[in-house]
């Protein structure tokens, strides 16, 4: 069954931009990619699991553009089905495949998660190959680099071992999906580039948020009673979007993977930034540390604890030197994306102040 394409308006006749399919356009990263592409003059076709969400997606993107929606269209295509993908890719010069499941905590069905991610990516790549697109950019993750036998700072040469006890279902899904994508691309000669972002934070486009910004939300709403010895590298969603577009058009990015990440933060350091920048919310932030032993006990019944239990006290810093060198990619100061996530949650009324009232004031600038 062909996907139903809904144009937002008639495309401008004087638009010389290439056509780009952005999968999962309703997502956090994909939305920012679409916005940057539109502002640069590209024609963007976005895929949605259900075309019924198109009005919400248009409203979301329209709130952050200045007339560029004339170059946007939306189609229905689901990662779990072949239907719609041929029509979605038809006529496109490039494909940026960001759509992939990212469940909170520990999913009940590991195999279903992996199958959706891997098979969905292969569906997109097969149709891209048939349509002879110039290049596909796949969103992977440092989840596919940081959990094998390598040591920090991790690079593009490192791979996660999906058989390791450290490999959560999400880590497995990203690793096996990227491996399958590379195997397919090598087999058929598809021009593929892969972006491996670290934890993506930054400004929300609307009230819905995923797992990464969800962590900031949990911290600021008092869900955590203490801070485990756990950390991760961060990167701003706007800079991550920029890296995808650079990889799409840079000839040197062909058949390369690129880690996109910044500074490594222990969770206690991230909490300190939030407390200093948003004093109205400091009382809800966790203060004391949680011992490794307690986290291990909690992991027996708590999905969130189970996700991080094998990463306690582990340095997961990464190197983005290759992206700097090949793509000319640069990122804004790392603290900015942490503050931007928190400010978005505040501005959208998703976190209360210590007295229970919404706070919409700008944060205090950290020294």
SULKAHU-V400292 format. One line per field, one symbol per residue. phi: phi as a letter, one per 40 degrees, with the letter a starting at -180 (. if undefined). psi: psi as a letter, one per 30 degrees, with the letter a starting at -180 (. if undefined). burial: # if it has 9 or more other C-alpha atoms within 8 Angstrom, else .. A space follows every 50 residues. Layout:
BEGIN
phi=???
psi=???
burial=???
END
This chain:
BEGIN
phi=.cccbbccaccccccbcccbcbcgcccdcccccdccccccgccbbbcbcb cccccccccccccbbbgcccbbbbbcabdcaccgcdcccdgccbbbbbca cbccgbccbcccccccccccccdccccccccfccabbbcbacdcbcbbcc bcccbcccbcccccdcccdcdcccccccdccccccccbgccbbbbbcccc bhcccaccaccccdcccdccbgcccabccbaacbaccccccdccccccbc dccdgbbbcbabccbcdccccccccccbccbcccccbccbcdcccccccc bbdccccbdcbcgbcbcbbbdccccccgcbbcdcccccccccccccccgc bccccgccbbccccccc
psi=kklkkjkelkkkfgkgllkkkjkhffleeeeeeeeeeefgglkkkkkkek ffgeeeeeeeeffgliffffgklklkkkfgkfkfeeeefkgkelkjjfkk kikkbjkejeeeeeeeeeeeeeeeeeeeeefhlekkkkjblffgfghbgl lkkkaffkkkjffkffjleeeeeeeeeeeeeeeeeeefgkjkkkkilajj aakkfafklaeefeeeeeefggekfljlikllklkkeeeeeeeeeefefj effkhlkkkjlbkkkkeeeeeeeeeefiffgeffklellkleeeeeeeff fjeeeeefefgkgkjhllkgeeeeeefgklllkefeeeeeeeeeeeeggf klafgfkkkglllkkk.
burial=..#....#.........########..############.########## #..#..##.###..#..############..#####.##..######### ....###.....#############.###.#.#.##############.# .#.###.#####....############.###.##....########### #####...######.#######.#.#######################.# ..##..######.#####.##.#######.##.###...#.#..##.##. ..#######..#...#####.###.##.#.#..#.############.## ####...##........
END
